[in-house]
């Protein structure tokens, strides 16, 4: 059963890694990163609502006080980490932003120790180190001995904020699983994130794109594959796996993103990126419990 859970988590991370394929299409229409994130969570919320209303409406029933779980997964995690992430890209670079984003497993390990009593063994800590180094290599952030790194305090803080917010989904999601179905958690995560991001979208200047067929194809793909399906698979896997282990397995996402860039857009891979891919895969394999 646990092996199946690891596969579900990895499958969700693989789908997250394909998001660049859809995002590039939206950038071609002239949308900003914040607008793309807003479209992503809004389309996912609509897809989940329509599906549940016609198939399993009972899953949409929640207690008002339990909405705090979804404020956590939707606003504190999904909306907050995206805003921090895109701010970090503006302040620094994509490579540094992604590297700081994947400090998330370290945050999850600490939170899981405090809130769920999960152990911090040598193997888990070693895997954490491998993922951080591997992600740095994968994203191309590997300064040489003669390079000088200029990273502002604001860039560092927003980058760590992105990792912190990214980690919160695993923590709030794990807690919500004690009361609610996977689909309920995913649906309300997207609904609350949409409510937070819609006022910031400012779509008036991009209204022309809505009249093209390609826009709706990209929107459906973005809302379903790297969003709805990815979060459902990841949240389902959380039922059987420790939060900290799940977060480490999910670091396969930047590996998939890098490989997608290579296969779909002919972006070249350096030797260090291949080393990073191998380090992340080794860490993901190591973290799995064996009888």
N, C-alpha and C positions, 0 to 999 in steps of 0.2 A: 504493500500500500504506500509506504514511504517513497519507494522508487518512483511510483506513479506521480506522487506529489512533486518530486524534484523535476520530473519531466514536464509537468504542467507549468511550474515556475519558469523553467528554461524556455518553454514554448512561448509564454507570455513575454519574456524578455526578448526573444527572437523577433516577435511581432513589433515590440517597441522599437527595435533596431531598424525596422523598415520604414520608419516615419519619414526619413529624409527623402524617400522616393516621392511621397505625396506633398511634402512641404515645398520641394523644389517647384512643383507644378503651381502652387499658390503664389510663390515668389514671382513666377512668370506673369501672374496677373497683377502684380504690384502691391500685394498685401504685405503689411509689416509683420514681424514675428509675433507681436502681441495679438494682432488680428487673427493670425493663423491658430494660435492657442485658443482664442475665443471660439472660432469656428469649430475647432476640434471638440471641445467639451460640449458645445451647444448641439452639434450634430449627434454626438454620442448620447446626450440626454434625451433628445427626441427619439432616436432609435430604440433606446431602452424603454422609454415610456410607452411608445406605440406597441412594442412587442409584449410588454407585461400587461397592459390594459386589455389586450385581446387574447392573451394566453393564460396568464397567472396574476390576475389583479390583486389577489390576496397578499402577494409579496410587496405591494406598495403600502401596506399598512404598517405604520411605525408609531411608537409612543413619542409624544412631543418632546419629552425630556431626553429621549435617545437621539434626537436630532444633533446633539452635541458630537456624537461619533462622526456624523457626516459633515458638520462644520470642520471637524478635524481632517477628514480625508479630502474633502472638496475645497475648502478655503485655505486652511492652514497648510495643507500639503500641496494639492494640485495647483491651485491658483498662486499661492505664495512662492513655491519653488520655481515656477515658470517665470514670474516677474523678477525674482532674484537672478535667475539664470540668464535671462536676456539682458538685464542690467550689467551683469558681469561680462558678457560678450562685448557690450558697448565700451566698458571700462578697460578691458584687457584684450583677450582674443578668444576665439572658439576653443582652441586647444587647452588653454588654462581654465576656461569656464567648465569644460567637460571634466577635466581632471579634478577640479574642486567639487563638482557635482557628485563625483564618485567617492567623496569622503562619507557618503551616506551609510555604507555598511559599518563604518566605525561608530557613527551615531546610533545606528540600530543596535549594535552589540552592547553599547553602554545602556541604552534605554531598556533593552530586553533583560539585562542584568538587574536593573532597578525595579522595573514594573512586573516582569514575569519570572524573575528568579533564574534565568538561563545562565548556565556556567560559561566562563571565559577561559577555555582550555588553551594549551600551547598550540594545538593544531589550528584552532579557530583564529587565534591571533596571527599565526604564521600565514594563514590563508588571506587574512585582511591585508597584511603587508604585501603579499603577492598581487592582490587585486589593485591596490593603489599604484604599485610600480608598473604593473601591466597596463592599466588605464592610461598612465602618463606616457608610456611608450606608444600605445595604440593611437592616442590623439596627436602624436608628433611633438609633444612637449618634453624635450630632452635637451636642456641647455648644456653646451660643452664647457670645458674648463675656462675658456677665454670669454664666455658670454656673460653679460650682465643682465640680471633679471629686474625689470622695473615693474613692480606690482604695487599699485596704490592701496592704501588702507581700505578705501571704499570698495575697490575691486575684490580684495581679500575677504572682506566682511560679507558682501553680497554673494560671493562664491561659496563661502561656508554656509551662508543662509540657504542657498539652493540645496546643498547637501543635507542640511538640517530638515528643510521642508520635505525633500524627497523621502527622507527616512521616516517622517511622521505617518506616511500612508501605511507602512508596514505595521507601525505601532497601533494606530487607531483602527486599522483594518482587522488586526488580530483580536483586539478587544471587541469589536462589533460582531465578529464571527461567533461569539458566545451566545448572541441573541438573534442574529439575522442571517438570512440566506445570502449566498454570494451575489446573486442578481440584485437583491435589495441594496446591498452595500454599493455596488457599482452604479446603480441607477441614481441613488441619492448623492453619491460623490460627484457625478457629472452635473446634476441639477444645482447643487450648492456652488460648485465651481463656476457654472454659467451665470448664476445670479451675481457672483462677485466680479466677473470679468466683463460682462455685457456693457455696463456703464462706461468702461474704458476703451471699448472697441473702436468707436468713431468710424463707422462704415460708410458715411455719406459720400466720401470722395471715391469709394471703390464700388459704388452701386452698379456700374456698368457690367462688371464681371458676372453678376448674378443672372444675366440674360443669356449666358453661353452654356451650351451643353457640357463642355469639358469641365466647367466649374463644378457642376453637380456630380459628375463622375468622380472627380477628385474628392469632393466633400463626402460622398457616400463611402469611398474607400478609406479616407482618413478617419471618419467616425467609427467605422466598423473594425478594420483589421488591427491597426496599431493602438486602438483606444478601447472600444467595447470588448472585443474578443481578448485582447491582451490583458486588460484588467480583470476580466472574469477568470481567465486561466490562472493568473498570478494569485488572486484572492482565494480561489479554490485550492490551490497548492498550499496556501498558508494554514489550511485546516489541519494538515498533518506534519508540518515542518516548523522547527524553531524559527522565530522571526529573523535572528541574526544569520542563520544559515541561508534562509530564503533570499535575504538581501545580497549575500555574497554570490549566490547562483545567478541573481539578476544582473550582475556586472558583465554578463556575456553580451548585454545590449550594445555597448560601444564597439565590441568586436564585430557584431553583425552589421552595425551601421557602417563601419569601415569597409567590410567586405561588400556590402551593398553598393557603396560608392565605387568600388573597384569593378564589380560585374555590370552595374547598370550605367555608370557614368564614366567608366575607364579612368578613374582616379588611381594613380599609381601607389603601390604599397612599398614603403622602405623596409630595409632589413630590420630596423628597430621596431617597426610596427608589427612585423611578423613575430618577433620575439615577444612583444606585448600580448599578441593574440594567444600565443602558447602559454604565457604566464597566467593569463586569466582562465584559460581552459584547465590548466593544472590546478589552480585554486578551486575552481568549481567542482572538479572531480574529488579533490582532497576533502572538501567540507562535508561530503555525503557520508552519513553514518553507515558503517558496515557491521553486520552481525558477527 
